[in-house]
Amino acid sequence: MTLSIGRLRPSALGIQSRSGHPSPGGSRIALLLCTAGFLIFPFAAPEYTVLVSVSFLTFAILTVSQVHVWGFGGIFSFAQAAFYALGAYAYAVIAGNLDADIGPIVALVTAPLVVLALAAFLGFFIFYGRMGALLLGIVTLSFSLMLGTFLNQTGGENYHIGKVLLGGYNGINNVAPLFVGGVPVGTTTLYFLTAAVLLAGVAAVSLLRFWRIGIGIRAVAEHPVRAELFGYNVRAYRLGIFVTGAAFAAAGGEFYALWGSYTSPTLLTLQSITLPVVIAAIAGRDRAISAMLAALVYSLVSQNLASGGASYALIVLGVGLVVVMLVTPGGVGGWVTKQVGRLLSGSGKDAPAPPSKGSGQVDRVTAGSTAGGGA
Amino acid sequence: MSAVISVFFQASQIFGVFLIVSLGLSIIYGVLGVMNLAHGELMTIGAYATVLAVNAGLPLPLGILLATVLVALLGLVLDLAIMRRLYTRPTDAIVVTFGVSLVVIQALLLIFGSTQSSRIPSPGGELTIAGESVPTYRLLVTVVGIIATYGLYLAFQKTKLGTNIRAVSKDEDMAGCFGIDTRATYTIAFVLGAALAGLAGGLVAPTISLTPSLGQGFVVYAFVIVVVAGERTFQGTFLASAAYALLDAVVSYRFGSFYGVLSLLGATLVLIRILPGGFSAILRRPRLAAI
């Protein structure tokens, strides 16, 4: 007997476009507001809070890389957490094998390139094997889980790369800290570096869609067969998206390793692997700015829940995910856009200020106002 | 010679569990088009239920049966309350099943702690076959796995319900036009998948120590097996489970379990490149297609 797997249409997987796309103007305004927020934050908050927020930023980088690959590129991939972890490991290994003064800088630059090469290898098999959308999801999920299992088993003296022990489930400790011109990088500098990488990525992902090459990427994501008939090299486009997403996630992983000066296979549990996909889905998968804000809000909430009543945090989170997805199909981003659009069209030219709950809704507000509600 | 036999039995042990877990996942995925990230947790609940039942004085087979029924009921509740709203939204289903998995793991952790010390004995002692001693129970697991798979295969082929499920998975609209209650069919498929997860959990309960995340260890392999199995739920899963169990056993025996995992990853990458249709594609050749 046969059970059909190819029954699902691409749209059902969120590969096709959704209405209410962010607009270039709205995205730029939202980006400027976010940049201002990131610039002010370290001066308004105590140093410890800034330090904690660096790990939030690295998670936001991971989530935005997910939006790049999935929402924008149409590749339903669970490999982003793997590339994030590989970035952390690659940084630790490269920096640990070189001199302390020059090693970290070299590692910071080369680790994403190493991950990019690995992603190209994996992506070659996936895209040039013309794998279907849902199958691709499962393959990348297995890849990430197996990488985690693999790293868990690298305990003991036998498993080392150069001078650095891989450390099994303990991971690599004492990751070499970053030096710039012989001076160790402090909390605030690390924060600004991470925020700069995050914002550069968000800007690239949210503005790329309006550029010439971005139109090609959207065509390939929305209808691969049609795009191919128009002469686009679909496989090369998708490989390109996949490897750039991998390199960006790896950059996040580097900063994670720098932030905690350790890295471990706990980055690759089933929860960690699915989390960026989940957050991207909640934010509305093709919205880079929403995804960044959702990742930050998620980090903040889970942090507070964990410090409140540790054991119930995940239960609250799990129930929250279920309820949110049942109430707002297609993600909170789209839902808020729709609600705000309805509000705007109802109240005429009297454009209300962004909701006071924080900058979380800003890009949705602007997107909603210019896209006419994005029904 | 003894090495060959020992590897063979090692493989057959893993094979039985791989088969049942992957089959449950594959039915839900094949019929509903939903990737059930909570499948491992359903299996974990099955294992916990079995241990509790045996510790309460029930015989093991009855405990496993109870666990299977319990997890099937849980699947029914899950489907009626949540999953049936998500059949047409596979990506949202991923988020939701992820949420369910979080809740289950954490709830088990709160109720039972991170490890369960009260292990139940695996019955049956050991058999000696060609000079190698083999745990009887693990052979039994393999036999149960094969029987369950074959029984379900027959049910899918010969009964009206099985035909309905296949029809709905092929073309929902057309099946509906022929008077099949598609919603009920989806629910039955989901409950069936959940029951298989419960059965797998019950079967492995005597052989491993209980942790809230024990199911995930198996589901990792099950996901890969579903991928390389291809579109034929039964034959593909059977072949893929057998091939992966054998590969894992051979490589682990020769080089250690570390390389066993690595070999499965490598095999998956190569397989999807040279055989995009998975193991099912092998069966497409006319003579074998009759199987």
Chai-1 contact restraints between the chains, C-beta under 6 A:
chainA,res_idxA,chainB,res_idxB,connection_type,confidence,min_distance_angstrom,max_distance_angstrom,comment,restraint_id
A,M1,B,F156,contact,1.0,0.0,6.0,A-B,restraint_1
A,M1,B,R166,contact,1.0,0.0,6.0,A-B,restraint_2
A,T2,B,E231,contact,1.0,0.0,6.0,A-B,restraint_3
A,T2,B,R232,contact,1.0,0.0,6.0,A-B,restraint_4
A,L3,B,G30,contact,1.0,0.0,6.0,A-B,restraint_5
A,L3,B,S169,contact,1.0,0.0,6.0,A-B,restraint_6
A,L3,B,T233,contact,1.0,0.0,6.0,A-B,restraint_7
A,S4,B,S169,contact,1.0,0.0,6.0,A-B,restraint_8
A,S4,B,K170,contact,1.0,0.0,6.0,A-B,restraint_9
A,I5,B,E231,contact,1.0,0.0,6.0,A-B,restraint_10
A,L8,B,G33,contact,1.0,0.0,6.0,A-B,restraint_11
A,A12,B,P90,contact,1.0,0.0,6.0,A-B,restraint_12
A,L13,B,P90,contact,1.0,0.0,6.0,A-B,restraint_13
A,G14,B,T91,contact,1.0,0.0,6.0,A-B,restraint_14
A,F125,B,L269,contact,1.0,0.0,6.0,A-B,restraint_15
A,F125,B,R273,contact,1.0,0.0,6.0,A-B,restraint_16
A,G129,B,I272,contact,1.0,0.0,6.0,A-B,restraint_17
A,G129,B,R273,contact,1.0,0.0,6.0,A-B,restraint_18
A,G129,B,P276,contact,1.0,0.0,6.0,A-B,restraint_19
A,I138,B,F223,contact,1.0,0.0,6.0,A-B,restraint_20
A,I138,B,V227,contact,1.0,0.0,6.0,A-B,restraint_21
A,V139,B,V227,contact,1.0,0.0,6.0,A-B,restraint_22
A,L141,B,F223,contact,1.0,0.0,6.0,A-B,restraint_23
A,S142,B,F223,contact,1.0,0.0,6.0,A-B,restraint_24
A,S142,B,V224,contact,1.0,0.0,6.0,A-B,restraint_25
A,L145,B,V220,contact,1.0,0.0,6.0,A-B,restraint_26
A,M146,B,V261,contact,1.0,0.0,6.0,A-B,restraint_27
A,M146,B,L265,contact,1.0,0.0,6.0,A-B,restraint_28
A,T149,B,V261,contact,1.0,0.0,6.0,A-B,restraint_29
A,F150,B,V261,contact,1.0,0.0,6.0,A-B,restraint_30
A,Q153,B,F258,contact,1.0,0.0,6.0,A-B,restraint_31
A,L270,B,Q216,contact,1.0,0.0,6.0,A-B,restraint_32
A,T274,B,F98,contact,1.0,0.0,6.0,A-B,restraint_33
A,V278,B,V95,contact,1.0,0.0,6.0,A-B,restraint_34
A,V278,B,F98,contact,1.0,0.0,6.0,A-B,restraint_35
A,A281,B,T91,contact,1.0,0.0,6.0,A-B,restraint_36
A,A281,B,V95,contact,1.0,0.0,6.0,A-B,restraint_37
A,S311,B,L110,contact,1.0,0.0,6.0,A-B,restraint_38
A,L314,B,L102,contact,1.0,0.0,6.0,A-B,restraint_39
A,L314,B,Q106,contact,1.0,0.0,6.0,A-B,restraint_40
A,I315,B,V103,contact,1.0,0.0,6.0,A-B,restraint_41
A,I315,B,Q106,contact,1.0,0.0,6.0,A-B,restraint_42
A,G318,B,G99,contact,1.0,0.0,6.0,A-B,restraint_43
A,G318,B,L102,contact,1.0,0.0,6.0,A-B,restraint_44
A,G318,B,V103,contact,1.0,0.0,6.0,A-B,restraint_45
A,L321,B,V95,contact,1.0,0.0,6.0,A-B,restraint_46
A,L321,B,G99,contact,1.0,0.0,6.0,A-B,restraint_47
A,V322,B,V96,contact,1.0,0.0,6.0,A-B,restraint_48
A,V322,B,G99,contact,1.0,0.0,6.0,A-B,restraint_49
A,M325,B,D92,contact,1.0,0.0,6.0,A-B,restraint_50
A,M325,B,V95,contact,1.0,0.0,6.0,A-B,restraint_51
A,M325,B,V96,contact,1.0,0.0,6.0,A-B,restraint_52
